[in-house]
């Protein structure tokens, strides 16, 4: 076990195999390219050899001939702002879950190819999530629907918009009796305007809103607490204590990008409130990964834990809740130091804390948290409230239930489904698909001809958000606008345009509809200049919703207290009656991105599984049930059952499992069909997020999961000599320790003085370098997708990922951390740390020294760059790289791409063919563009002018890039920070990418850099 | 021929031995011939220089630039702010041809392009491989004349490639820019000759414009 890195009593490891040093793991870690057994290739016969040699001789001469004719096709009328070959940027937005996220999209020769965040947008602040980065690929998806279809009596007809218009005129006429619309949540004013017109014209029609990933529990919780629904806005930069109960504000929240940024800003050691993060959850989340103190407990017991905190606050700290709640909580007990420690911390920081509850928990739990926030004086500081846009809207649950009921009884004659995929994601027990059969005529507007389209009569192609005009509100209410970057590729229409079509309007142009809606509220935009400015900015300045002070509503809280009382008595899960959490997937969301190859191949942030979802169990649970990773089990709850592979991962509560939603689709497209297991089959109306009483049965089958978690193990394992040189890769310390001794990070690893035989190269002038702050990284993987989008990184597919051939240029390594005395047989709970690893661009690069053809060399400005046309594919460079950041094109991954998909590619970056090595280039195309422009303008390059794709999209600004020779640049200052260190620096490779150590802020400091988890080591925390 | 046959390793009949010197000459000569053919025949100087494809519209630079005196940048107007010099859009042609030669047969593709919005499909003459990223503005703004790479376009009825544009040819200038630099004002003057010694002038211009062309791979090959 000495080969594992050990620092101050904890160990870091990436998988249970690694911890146990199983023979399989050792064998795999030793091989450069596991899965390949070159010795077993059949020996070539002499005849084959001669053939091959002869062929290459014959072809040798042809390469110098002239290549085929190339054409230049200019505009007939070139628009004023277009210079061929120079990209333009436009501000637009996308809506997810009814919240608009602003983005700035780069358009190259009229094709949108890359999305970035909009710095003016309050939720984006210039950053984007992995999902938002991936939506660009969706627009060029060849599986997108291209035609209007009408299905009747087993026949399929191709239709036109005119024919649909005629159909709509007669169908949506009169008073609208029997007409129903099912829409996705949207805060678009244009759509709301259309909806008002629709309902006022068709008085008998009904409009329903449904979201499979509804946050209505939080909404109903505010209704209990305040008498009316309010929106909760956490302010993580104004607090010293953050308590999350089954909540994931850094990832699963509509404003996650902003919340993560504010939190990280506040965690800077040199001046920030240093909020302490307490997380109580049943399954691992990214917020839990950043927690200073974490409690793993079943979701069903979260109400009891929160009530225990409330009781403790009342008994020991005189924080008093309204009477009914106090009585209910008086009997709640939860045996863990976490509860009393958290209560003390909250009490000590009255008015400087916030308690957050996640959307999985019932409304009464939210109400309790709101009451606690009120009692602690946190309301108005750590958390503020605004009025909801649609306070009278019924809950999504109620809406879909009523609609299906009416459909089933034949009341609905005409159904219009505006986006969404209810056949797939509505609660199965309701029987949406069966009820659809009883509807006279049904229309579905969808990006794909998906499950719902195939069950409906009409299928209409939808315009992608990059092709449509629209608007929406950010989470804080800022009005955000959407403008198309390209005309709809397949004659699609947006929901706003479709409603106008259905109402028989003459003007069905999204632009006019939006402009009219905007002019209603901002009359000055009737003039051209203000309108263009609005579109240019992407947001309307100062349009955030106003904060309201909300008083707690006694009657509502009494109701909440009653329901809460029932929850407190819920039994804990056991080996025979497990608990199953059904969260949205971190990549495909609710399933809508199942056909997005980038997102499917992106390793899940926590499990690192690609192209699949799995039933994740903790090691203790798996041991008790005799299950191992890859075993396929039948998951049965009530009458529902699915078969899923198991994946064992520490950190889950005992007898709890999780199976992500959004997989197992049958009509997603070529990429998404048949990938993963359909967890929606396990959802029921009464239990949308959590199922209890789940049993697992082994099927005896095994399914290999394509996971990247064992890949690219930095090879400090395996051999005695090397194990002695094992060093800490992710370095952590507590804030206390760091303040006492700033050199703690550099001293964690004893580095001998480094010297070299030759004169060091005098790196003068501009020298590019990077600093990655591990204190900021939350592990969201947005950098990975951004890099893939910017640099034409190919998708390799599941089989190749199993062989460790994924091509991501930057990867986010996830390590688990356990105390030294916990062995592989007892491990159950562990902390997570993340480390993004791009190419280090070493000054003494080991890869450069071994290339036989000189394909990879150093640029004068410090980059380790690749000349793809020189590479002959010996792979010696990858062999020599200690960080394993080089990727080889084993196949021509781009060969079978559809012409449409090729439109997404960035023309500034070479598309690599088979046999060529590639790796992170520090976005050399961005560097060159800025360098040439600056040189043309005879001026120096400013700090911050060059931003790499990964740095630009990072929500927490963990990555900084710039000129290390400029002492004033941000990156140079970061490298001088006492927290700065290099990984594997003792190899004398002199990497240009430095890391900054992570700081933890535990309650009990003084465990020598450990995070004060005394409870964890004694196993008390996993209840 | 009274040689000791036991010493001969080969089993060819005796009468062929007389051919041995001839075979040696043929093999060596053949090797030399093939190398020379490949070296000269496959070099860009042979395969690319002189390439003069037929264009959809018989546009004559000799007429428009040579006789009428249009500056290169009138049409190729992005050359000083972008990587591509850009073949002009049809509307540039119509700037004049909406009133001049409005019935000309040669201009039918141009007029129909302007009317329908469909582009004129020109054939590219100066084509670099896709893995080479060349930037016009970096060169034009520093004093590399158009004629240096494109030749005397003002005397071309049909545009042909005047220079090989091979990597070696580019490096010639990158390693020794004094031989080719001119003051920036004369970049589009195709018949410009230096008033003084080119090398002395070039050296001075290098200082003035701070020209240090890179010769590492990544200047062009990203």
Contacts between the chains, C-beta under 8 A, distances in Angstrom:
chain1	res1	chain2	res2	distance
A	61	B	38	6.0
A	61	B	42	6.5
A	64	B	38	7.4
A	64	B	41	8.0
A	64	B	42	3.2
A	64	B	43	7.2
A	64	B	44	7.8
A	64	B	47	6.3
A	65	B	42	7.1
A	65	B	47	6.2
A	66	B	47	5.0
A	66	B	48	6.3
A	66	B	51	7.0
A	67	B	127	7.3
A	67	B	129	7.7
A	69	B	53	6.6
A	69	B	123	6.0
A	69	B	124	7.8
A	70	B	123	7.5
A	70	B	124	4.3
A	70	B	127	4.9
A	71	B	121	5.2
A	71	B	122	6.6
A	71	B	123	5.9
A	71	B	124	6.2
A	72	B	87	4.8
A	72	B	121	7.9
A	72	B	122	4.7
A	72	B	123	7.6
A	72	B	124	4.9
A	73	B	119	4.6
A	73	B	120	8.0
A	73	B	121	5.5
A	73	B	122	7.5
A	74	B	86	6.8
A	74	B	87	4.8
A	74	B	88	6.5
A	74	B	89	4.9
A	74	B	90	7.4
A	74	B	119	5.7
A	74	B	120	7.3
A	74	B	122	7.4
A	75	B	89	4.1
A	75	B	90	7.4
A	75	B	91	7.9
A	75	B	119	6.5
A	76	B	89	6.1
A	76	B	90	4.3
A	76	B	91	6.9
A	76	B	113	4.9
A	76	B	114	5.9
A	76	B	116	7.5
A	76	B	117	4.8
A	76	B	118	6.5
A	76	B	119	5.6
A	76	B	120	7.8
A	77	B	89	6.2
A	77	B	90	7.2
A	77	B	91	5.1
A	77	B	114	7.9
A	77	B	117	6.8
A	78	B	89	4.0
A	78	B	91	6.9
A	83	B	78	4.9
A	83	B	81	6.5
A	83	B	82	4.8
A	83	B	86	7.5
A	84	B	78	6.4
A	84	B	82	7.0
A	84	B	84	5.2
A	84	B	86	4.7
A	85	B	78	7.8
A	85	B	82	5.4
A	85	B	83	5.2
A	85	B	84	4.2
A	85	B	86	7.6
A	86	B	78	7.8
A	86	B	81	7.8
A	86	B	82	5.0
A	86	B	83	7.8
A	857	B	216	7.1
A	857	B	217	6.2
A	857	B	218	7.9
A	859	B	216	5.7
A	859	B	218	4.6
A	860	B	214	6.6
A	860	B	216	6.0
A	863	B	218	7.1
A	865	B	217	7.1
A	865	B	218	4.4
A	865	B	222	7.5
A	867	B	217	4.6
A	867	B	218	7.3
A	867	B	221	4.5
A	868	B	131	6.2
A	868	B	221	7.5
A	869	B	129	7.7
A	869	B	131	5.0
A	869	B	221	6.6
A	870	B	217	7.7
A	908	B	133	7.3
A	908	B	222	7.5
A	909	B	222	6.9
A	910	B	130	7.0
A	910	B	131	5.0
A	910	B	222	6.5
A	921	B	222	7.1
A	924	B	218	6.5
A	924	B	222	5.0
A	925	B	133	7.8
A	925	B	222	5.6
A	928	B	133	7.3
A	928	B	222	6.6
A	932	B	135	5.4
A	932	B	137	6.9
A	932	B	138	5.1
A	935	B	138	6.8
A	936	B	81	7.7
A	936	B	137	5.5
A	936	B	138	6.6
A	936	B	141	5.2
